């Protein structure tokens, strides 16, 4: 078990990890230049359903959406809901924009950068669903404070979810699984773990699509774990 470290992503005020990879193709760069400004999360002010979509609708938030497969799938499945995704990796944002264009998905807003900065601007008790899928495990003990599942962020998640809202976490890393369950146990006053049998966290929940990362994980022999927590 990895020891608890002082500090977490809420107090470090620094976004770790790379922000870009290979050079974008021309079509991807055009999406960054033209489509992203149309659906970008506002740089200032509260992040509300009315601000983003012009009406009152259930709101979903995905932290670190990768290439956007899950976000796009859920948005297509629930067209009358609003979806906000934040991802610091340029190439992932470009791929996600392709999904939005091809949908076409009019109920998606994206932020390229720090998810927690945006999440802080969401009014309390506004979100129906919050997704944290395959976050960087930061497996070394000295990096544990960088993990998104830490006491500060989990408290923020609880603030932003409606009572009865759901936090979904997926990981294929055993250390991160154990760490997550340990941290969430400290927040039992605000979250209820929705698992009564092994299959409840070994099998994907309803409305789930396997991402490219998830498929790669299975090919390489790693088992994904699916954790669901209800805001009490």
C-alpha positions in Angstrom: 0.0 0.0 0.0 1.3 3.4 -0.9 1.7 5.8 2.0 -0.4 8.9 2.2 1.4 12.0 1.2 0.8 15.6 2.3 -0.6 17.7 -0.5 -2.8 16.8 -3.5 -3.9 18.2 -6.8 -6.0 20.9 -5.1 -3.0 22.3 -3.2 -0.1 21.7 -5.5 -1.5 24.2 -8.1 0.5 22.5 -10.8 -0.6 20.3 -13.7 1.8 17.4 -14.2 2.3 15.4 -17.3 2.8 16.2 -21.0 0.5 18.5 -22.9 1.2 17.4 -26.5 2.6 14.5 -28.5 3.1 14.1 -32.2 2.4 17.0 -34.5 -1.2 17.4 -35.4 -2.5 16.6 -38.9 -3.8 19.5 -40.9 -7.4 18.5 -40.3 -6.8 18.2 -36.5 -5.2 21.6 -36.4 -8.2 23.1 -38.2 -10.5 21.6 -35.6 -8.4 23.2 -32.8 -8.5 26.5 -34.7 -12.1 26.6 -35.7 -14.3 24.2 -33.7 -12.7 24.4 -30.3 -13.4 28.2 -29.9 -17.1 27.5 -30.7 -17.5 24.9 -27.9 -14.8 26.0 -25.5 -15.7 26.4 -21.8 -15.7 30.2 -21.0 -12.5 31.4 -19.4 -14.2 33.1 -16.5 -17.5 33.0 -14.6 -19.7 30.2 -13.3 -20.0 27.0 -15.3 -23.7 26.4 -15.5 -26.1 24.6 -17.8 -27.6 27.9 -18.8 -24.2 29.5 -19.4 -23.1 26.6 -21.6 -26.3 25.4 -23.3 -28.8 28.1 -22.7 -31.3 26.0 -20.7 -31.6 23.8 -17.6 -30.5 20.3 -18.2 -28.7 17.5 -16.3 -24.9 18.1 -16.3 -22.1 15.6 -16.7 -18.4 16.3 -16.2 -15.5 14.2 -17.4 -12.0 14.8 -15.9 -9.2 13.9 -18.4 -11.4 12.6 -21.3 -8.4 11.2 -23.2 -9.4 11.0 -26.9 -13.1 11.6 -26.0 -14.6 8.3 -27.0 -16.5 7.9 -23.7 -17.6 11.5 -23.6 -18.9 11.4 -27.1 -20.7 8.1 -26.6 -22.5 9.4 -23.5 -23.4 12.7 -25.1 -24.9 10.8 -28.1 -26.7 8.5 -25.8 -28.2 11.4 -23.8 -28.7 14.3 -26.2 -30.9 16.2 -23.7 -28.1 16.3 -21.1 -25.1 18.6 -21.1 -21.5 17.2 -21.1 -18.4 19.1 -20.1 -14.9 17.5 -20.6 -11.5 18.8 -19.6 -8.2 17.4 -21.0 -4.7 19.0 -21.0 -3.4 16.8 -23.9 -3.6 18.7 -27.2 -3.7 15.5 -29.3 -6.6 14.1 -27.2 -8.6 17.3 -27.6 -8.1 17.3 -31.3 -9.4 13.7 -31.5 -12.4 14.5 -29.3 -13.2 17.4 -31.5 -13.5 15.0 -34.4 -16.1 13.0 -32.5 -18.0 16.2 -31.8 -18.0 17.2 -35.4 -18.9 13.8 -36.7 -21.8 13.3 -34.2 -22.7 16.1 -34.7 -22.8 16.6 -30.9 -24.4 19.9 -29.8 -24.4 19.1 -26.1 -20.6 19.0 -25.5 -18.3 21.7 -24.2 -14.6 21.1 -23.9 -11.7 22.7 -22.0 -8.1 22.1 -22.9 -6.3 22.4 -19.6 -6.7 21.8 -15.9 -10.0 20.1 -15.0 -10.0 21.2 -11.4 -9.8 24.9 -12.4 -13.0 24.5 -14.4 -14.7 22.2 -11.8 -14.1 24.9 -9.1 -16.3 27.2 -11.1 -19.2 24.7 -11.3 -21.9 25.7 -8.7 -22.2 23.3 -5.8 -24.7 20.5 -6.2 -25.0 21.0 -10.0 -23.7 17.8 -11.5 -25.6 14.6 -12.1 -22.5 12.6 -13.1 -18.7 13.0 -12.7 -16.3 10.7 -14.5 -12.6 10.0 -13.8 -11.6 7.2 -16.1 -8.1 5.7 -16.1 -6.3 8.6 -14.5 -2.6 8.6 -14.3 -1.8 6.2 -11.4 1.5 7.9 -10.4 2.6 4.6 -9.0 5.7 5.8 -7.1 5.1 6.6 -3.5 6.7 10.0 -3.8 4.2 10.9 -6.6 1.1 9.9 -4.7 0.2 13.5 -4.0 -0.3 14.0 -7.7 -3.1 11.5 -7.9 -6.5 12.9 -8.8 -8.1 10.7 -6.1 -6.9 12.5 -3.0 -8.8 14.1 -0.1 -8.9 17.6 -1.6 -10.3 16.7 -5.1 -12.7 14.1 -3.6 -14.1 16.8 -1.3 -14.5 19.0 -4.4 -16.3 16.2 -6.2 -18.8 15.8 -3.4 -19.4 19.6 -3.4 -20.2 19.7 -7.1 -22.4 16.6 -7.3 -26.1 16.7 -6.6 -27.3 14.5 -3.7 -27.9 11.2 -5.5 -25.4 12.1 -8.2 -22.8 9.6 -9.2 -19.0 9.5 -9.3 -17.5 6.9 -11.7 -13.9 5.9 -11.5 -12.1 3.4 -13.7 -8.6 2.1 -13.3 -6.6 -0.9 -14.4 -3.8 -0.3 -11.9 -4.0 -2.4 -8.6 -2.2 0.2 -6.6 -4.5 3.0 -7.7 -7.5 0.7 -7.0 -6.4 0.1 -3.4 -5.5 3.8 -3.0 -8.9 4.9 -4.3 -10.8 2.6 -2.0 -8.7 3.8 0.9 -9.3 7.5 0.1 -13.0 7.1 -0.5 -13.4 5.2 2.8 -12.4 8.5 4.5 -15.4 10.2 2.7 -18.1 7.7 3.6 -20.1 10.6 5.1 -20.5 12.0 1.6 -20.2 9.0 -0.7 -21.7 5.5 -0.8 -19.9 2.8 -2.7 -22.4 1.1 -5.0 -21.0 -2.4 -4.9 -22.6 -5.3 -3.2 -20.8 -8.1 -5.1 -17.6 -8.6 -7.0 -19.3 -8.2 -10.4 -20.4 -4.7 -9.4 -16.8 -3.4 -9.8 -15.4 -6.0 -12.2 -18.1 -5.4 -14.9 -18.6 -2.1 -16.6 -21.7 -0.1 -15.6 -24.6 0.6 -18.0 -24.0 3.1 -20.7 -20.3 2.2 -20.9 -18.1 2.1 -24.0 -14.7 0.6 -24.0 -12.1 3.2 -25.0 -8.9 2.6 -26.9 -7.0 2.7 -23.7 -9.4 0.1 -22.1 -9.0 -2.2 -25.1 -5.2 -1.8 -25.0 -5.3 -2.6 -21.2 -7.1 -5.9 -21.8 -4.8 -6.9 -24.7 -1.9 -6.4 -22.3 -3.5 -8.5 -19.7 -4.6 -5.8 -17.2 -8.1 -6.0 -15.7 -10.1 -2.8 -15.6 -12.0 -2.0 -12.4 -15.1 0.1 -12.3 -16.0 2.0 -9.2 -19.3 3.8 -8.7 -20.0 6.1 -5.7 -23.3 7.8 -5.0 -23.3 11.3 -3.4 -25.3 10.9 -0.2 
